[in-house]
Amino acid sequence: ILINGVNWFVYGNTETRPWKIGGNEIEKQDRHIKTSTPIYGTVEKVVVNVGETSGDITLNSIKLSVANNASFTNSTNYDITDNLKANKDYVFQITPTENAYYRITYNLTVSGSNNKYYELKGAQFLGTSASYTLNVSDAGFATLCLPYNAVVPEGVVAYSASENGEYIRLTAIPDNTIAANEGVVLKAPYGEYSFTSTYKQATEITD
């Protein structure tokens, strides 16, 4: 399969979506998905989310393997085994790696019936954290547009803007996260404020 220009091999069930696992009484089975070509650039954080359709399934571990070759010889492995839950982001903070291959493996136990399964819901590969310092004048307002999702720092309120007749309506942005490539209006006291990149999803501005 091709995802964002990168080819992936998937291993598991021989059904249409083989990165799912489910069925009757499966004891500690592995399923994995791996890149067949490198992900270029420097990656220092990988965020993985595995979801489930229903109960009677136990997620035992999620493992990220990083290697400089497609056969994953001498790969560096990162494991998460504690308090695993479905539909939750798990963050692998890795040694910054350039142009590497990645394999995501999850191990689970199924004690229920058919039509219950886990599946890989998504993975984000994030580079070195970015940060931008904004100067707010004594007017108390500024505008900003960044090429990455960013956290709104303490003391700042971010707004989207929309037309409202002869006026502009400002609406506070939820979750204190600004979406990439979207202009916002900021309200803050005079001073300098740092906007740091984040892996968290941001609500896109629709108007």
Residue pairs with C-beta under 8 A, 6 or more apart in sequence:
1 7
1 8
1 10
2 8
6 35
6 37
6 39
7 35
7 36
7 37
8 33
8 34
8 35
8 36
9 33
9 34
9 35
9 36
10 18
10 19
10 32
10 33
11 18
11 19
11 31
11 32
11 33
11 34
12 18
12 19
12 20
12 21
12 31
12 32
13 20
13 21
13 22
13 31
17 119
18 31
19 31
19 33
19 119
19 120
20 31
20 117
20 118
20 119
21 29
21 31
21 108
21 110
21 117
21 118
21 119
22 53
22 57
22 110
22 114
22 115
22 116
22 117
22 118
23 110
23 114
23 117
24 110
24 112
24 113
24 114
25 110
25 111
26 108
26 109
26 110
27 109
28 60
28 107
28 108
28 109
29 107
29 108
29 109
29 110
30 105
30 106
30 107
31 105
31 106
31 108
31 118
32 103
32 104
32 105
32 106
33 103
33 104
33 120
34 65
34 72
34 101
34 102
34 103
34 104
35 70
35 101
35 102
35 103
36 70
37 70
37 101
38 99
38 100
38 101
39 99
39 100
39 101
39 102
39 125
40 99
41 98
41 99
41 127
42 96
42 97
42 98
42 127
42 128
43 94
43 96
43 97
43 100
43 102
43 125
43 126
43 127
44 93
44 94
44 95
44 96
44 97
44 126
44 127
44 128
44 129
45 91
45 92
45 93
45 94
45 125
45 126
45 199
46 64
46 91
46 92
46 94
46 102
46 123
46 124
46 125
46 126
47 89
47 90
47 91
47 92
47 123
47 124
47 126
47 199
48 62
48 64
48 89
48 90
48 92
48 104
48 120
48 122
48 123
49 87
49 88
49 89
49 90
49 120
49 121
49 122
49 123
50 59
50 62
50 86
50 87
50 90
50 106
50 118
50 119
50 120
50 121
51 86
51 87
51 118
51 119
51 121
52 59
52 86
52 87
52 116
52 117
52 118
52 119
53 115
53 116
53 117
54 112
54 115
54 116
55 112
55 116
56 110
56 111
56 112
56 113
56 116
57 86
57 108
57 109
57 110
57 111
57 112
57 116
57 117
57 118
58 108
58 109
58 111
59 84
59 85
59 86
59 106
59 107
59 108
59 118
60 81
60 84
60 107
60 108
60 109
61 79
61 80
61 81
61 84
61 105
61 106
61 107
62 79
62 80
62 84
62 90
62 104
62 105
62 106
62 107
63 77
63 78
63 79
63 80
63 104
63 105
63 106
63 107
64 77
64 78
64 79
64 92
64 94
64 102
64 103
64 104
64 105
65 72
65 75
65 76
65 77
65 78
65 102
65 103
65 104
65 105
66 75
66 76
66 77
66 78
66 94
66 97
66 100
66 101
66 102
67 73
67 74
67 75
67 76
67 100
67 101
67 103
68 99
68 100
68 101
69 101
70 101
72 101
72 103
75 103
76 94
76 95
76 97
78 92
78 94
80 90
80 92
84 90
86 118
87 121
89 199
91 199
96 128
102 123
102 125
104 120
104 123
106 118
106 120
108 118
110 116
110 117
124 199
126 197
126 199
129 196
129 197
130 148
130 196
130 197
131 194
131 195
131 196
131 197
132 144
132 146
132 150
132 194
132 195
133 192
133 193
133 194
133 195
134 142
134 144
134 186
134 192
134 193
134 194
134 195
135 142
135 191
135 192
136 142
136 156
136 186
136 188
136 189
136 190
136 191
136 192
136 193
137 190
138 190
140 187
140 188
140 189
140 190
141 185
141 186
141 187
142 185
142 186
142 188
143 183
143 184
143 185
143 186
144 158
144 178
144 183
144 184
144 186
144 195
145 181
145 182
145 183
145 184
146 178
146 180
146 181
146 195
147 180
147 181
148 180
148 197
149 177
149 178
149 179
149 180
149 197
149 198
149 199
149 200
149 201
149 202
150 177
150 178
150 180
150 195
150 196
150 197
150 198
151 176
151 177
151 178
151 195
151 196
151 197
151 198
151 200
152 158
152 173
152 176
152 177
152 178
152 195
153 193
153 194
153 195
153 196
155 188
155 189
155 191
155 193
156 186
156 187
156 188
156 193
157 172
157 186
157 187
157 188
158 172
158 173
158 176
158 178
158 184
158 185
158 186
159 170
159 171
159 172
159 173
159 184
159 185
159 186
159 187
160 170
160 171
160 173
160 182
160 184
160 185
160 205
160 207
161 168
161 169
161 170
161 171
161 183
161 184
161 185
162 168
162 169
162 171
162 207
163 169
163 207
170 185
173 184
173 202
173 203
173 205
174 203
175 200
175 202
175 203
177 198
177 200
177 201
177 202
177 203
178 184
178 195
178 202
179 202
179 203
179 204
179 205
180 202
182 204
182 205
186 193
